[in-house]
Amino acid sequence: MPTAKEKKEDVKARLRKLRAELRIMHASVTEELKLPENTEITTIMKDMEELLLILEPKSAKKARSKAKKK
């Protein structure tokens, strides 16, 4: 079980990575007028979902899993 400090560092690292990827994607769209590939968007969405799983309390995770099953 990770400590609060380890969890905080993990979240910070993931956010840094996501922000960097989104900056690159934004620059591509605004400067080159080029839309990102579907795989790029899917990867970022997956990373965001994983981050949510870390951040959400257990009760919220249970509610989300029940909603997905319906």
Backbone bond lengths (Angstrom), bond angles and torsions (degrees), N, CA, C in turn:
res aa  C-N    CA-C-N  psi(-1)  N-CA   C-N-CA  omega(-1)  CA-C   N-CA-C  phi
1 M - - - 1.453 - - 1.530 108.65 -
2 P 1.336 116.56 120.50 1.462 118.75 -179.03 1.538 111.50 -69.54
3 T 1.298 114.11 147.18 1.453 119.41 176.91 1.530 109.09 -75.80
4 A 1.321 116.13 168.36 1.461 120.44 179.85 1.528 110.79 -61.58
5 K 1.324 116.27 -37.94 1.462 120.44 -179.77 1.535 110.59 -66.30
6 E 1.337 116.95 -43.06 1.462 120.76 178.51 1.529 110.63 -64.70
7 K 1.321 116.32 -40.45 1.462 121.15 178.92 1.527 110.09 -63.26
8 K 1.322 116.62 -42.76 1.460 121.94 179.48 1.525 110.70 -61.82
9 E 1.333 116.98 -44.13 1.460 120.94 179.28 1.529 111.31 -65.21
10 D 1.327 116.57 -38.79 1.462 121.40 177.91 1.526 110.29 -62.67
11 V 1.318 116.24 -45.61 1.462 120.90 179.57 1.525 110.22 -63.15
12 K 1.326 117.90 -43.88 1.465 121.36 178.54 1.525 110.87 -59.50
13 A 1.317 116.84 -44.02 1.466 120.80 -178.97 1.527 110.69 -64.63
14 R 1.309 116.54 -42.40 1.465 120.36 179.37 1.522 111.05 -65.04
15 L 1.335 116.66 -41.61 1.465 120.11 178.69 1.524 111.44 -64.64
16 R 1.334 116.80 -40.61 1.471 120.27 177.40 1.522 110.45 -59.07
17 K 1.333 115.46 -45.04 1.461 120.73 -179.40 1.533 110.70 -63.40
18 L 1.328 116.63 -46.00 1.460 120.44 179.78 1.526 111.53 -62.40
19 R 1.325 116.73 -44.43 1.462 120.50 179.61 1.520 111.44 -61.26
20 A 1.325 116.97 -40.82 1.468 120.76 178.93 1.527 110.44 -64.09
21 E 1.324 117.01 -44.45 1.459 120.84 179.58 1.525 111.13 -63.96
22 L 1.338 116.13 -41.21 1.458 119.58 179.63 1.527 112.14 -69.13
23 R 1.327 117.33 -34.63 1.472 120.21 176.12 1.522 110.75 -62.01
24 I 1.331 115.90 -44.61 1.462 120.87 179.03 1.532 110.13 -62.33
25 M 1.323 115.67 -44.47 1.461 120.65 -179.81 1.537 110.08 -63.44
26 H 1.309 117.30 -43.10 1.462 121.67 179.66 1.523 111.23 -63.26
27 A 1.315 116.51 -43.53 1.465 120.29 178.70 1.521 110.82 -61.90
28 S 1.305 116.20 -39.97 1.459 120.81 179.27 1.528 110.61 -62.80
29 V 1.320 116.05 -42.05 1.461 120.07 -178.66 1.525 111.17 -70.39
30 T 1.320 117.64 -45.10 1.470 120.02 -174.70 1.521 113.25 -78.72
31 E 1.319 118.07 -38.43 1.460 120.17 -175.35 1.520 112.92 -89.94
32 E 1.318 116.80 -42.72 1.459 120.21 -175.86 1.529 112.57 -98.54
33 L 1.348 116.12 -6.17 1.464 122.10 -176.68 1.529 111.07 53.62
34 K 1.330 114.09 41.72 1.462 120.98 -177.44 1.526 108.60 -118.33
35 L 1.329 116.95 124.33 1.461 120.85 179.00 1.526 110.31 -77.30
36 P 1.335 116.72 146.51 1.470 119.45 179.38 1.532 111.46 -70.12
37 E 1.313 114.54 155.83 1.459 120.94 176.92 1.528 109.33 -68.89
38 N 1.315 115.52 153.36 1.473 120.25 178.12 1.524 111.81 -58.80
39 T 1.313 116.45 -37.01 1.468 119.78 -178.75 1.516 111.44 -65.91
40 E 1.344 116.59 -35.14 1.468 119.90 177.66 1.520 110.84 -64.20
41 I 1.319 115.64 -44.49 1.463 120.29 -179.66 1.527 109.99 -66.06
42 T 1.316 116.88 -43.30 1.461 121.06 179.70 1.525 110.94 -61.31
43 T 1.314 117.29 -41.38 1.461 121.67 179.29 1.524 111.12 -63.21
44 I 1.317 116.70 -45.05 1.468 120.05 179.76 1.527 110.62 -65.42
45 M 1.321 117.28 -40.72 1.471 120.11 178.61 1.528 110.73 -63.31
46 K 1.338 116.70 -39.44 1.465 120.43 177.78 1.522 110.80 -63.75
47 D 1.335 116.11 -42.46 1.460 120.45 177.94 1.531 111.50 -62.63
48 M 1.324 116.52 -38.93 1.467 120.44 178.07 1.526 111.24 -66.26
49 E 1.322 116.98 -40.11 1.462 120.79 177.05 1.528 111.15 -61.80
50 E 1.327 116.45 -42.23 1.464 120.31 177.78 1.519 111.31 -62.95
51 L 1.317 116.40 -39.16 1.460 121.11 177.67 1.525 110.75 -64.62
52 L 1.318 116.72 -41.07 1.465 120.32 176.94 1.526 111.44 -61.20
53 L 1.311 116.90 -38.93 1.467 120.12 178.91 1.520 111.50 -62.39
54 I 1.314 116.42 -33.35 1.464 120.17 178.20 1.531 110.59 -72.90
55 L 1.325 115.84 -40.61 1.458 120.68 -172.38 1.525 114.69 -82.73
56 E 1.322 117.12 -32.48 1.459 119.79 -175.74 1.517 112.00 -71.50
57 P 1.327 116.23 145.64 1.461 118.89 173.63 1.529 109.53 -69.41
58 K 1.322 116.51 161.03 1.466 121.22 -176.27 1.523 112.27 -59.44
59 S 1.326 118.23 -36.29 1.465 120.49 -179.27 1.528 111.42 -63.17
60 A 1.320 116.57 -38.07 1.461 120.41 178.63 1.525 110.64 -69.18
61 K 1.328 117.20 -35.66 1.462 120.93 178.46 1.522 110.16 -63.46
62 K 1.331 116.72 -42.34 1.460 120.57 179.23 1.518 110.67 -63.20
63 A 1.316 117.48 -42.32 1.456 121.88 179.70 1.522 110.80 -63.27
64 R 1.329 117.46 -40.89 1.463 121.28 179.34 1.514 111.31 -66.21
65 S 1.330 117.65 -40.49 1.454 119.92 -178.40 1.529 110.23 -68.83
66 K 1.323 117.93 -34.40 1.460 120.88 176.52 1.521 110.50 -67.44
67 A 1.317 117.12 -39.41 1.468 121.30 179.83 1.517 110.85 -66.56
68 K 1.322 118.15 -36.44 1.467 121.07 -179.93 1.524 110.92 -68.24
69 K 1.338 117.44 -33.13 1.456 121.08 -177.99 1.523 112.17 -70.44
70 K 1.324 117.74 -26.61 1.478 121.17 -177.22 1.474 112.23 -74.74
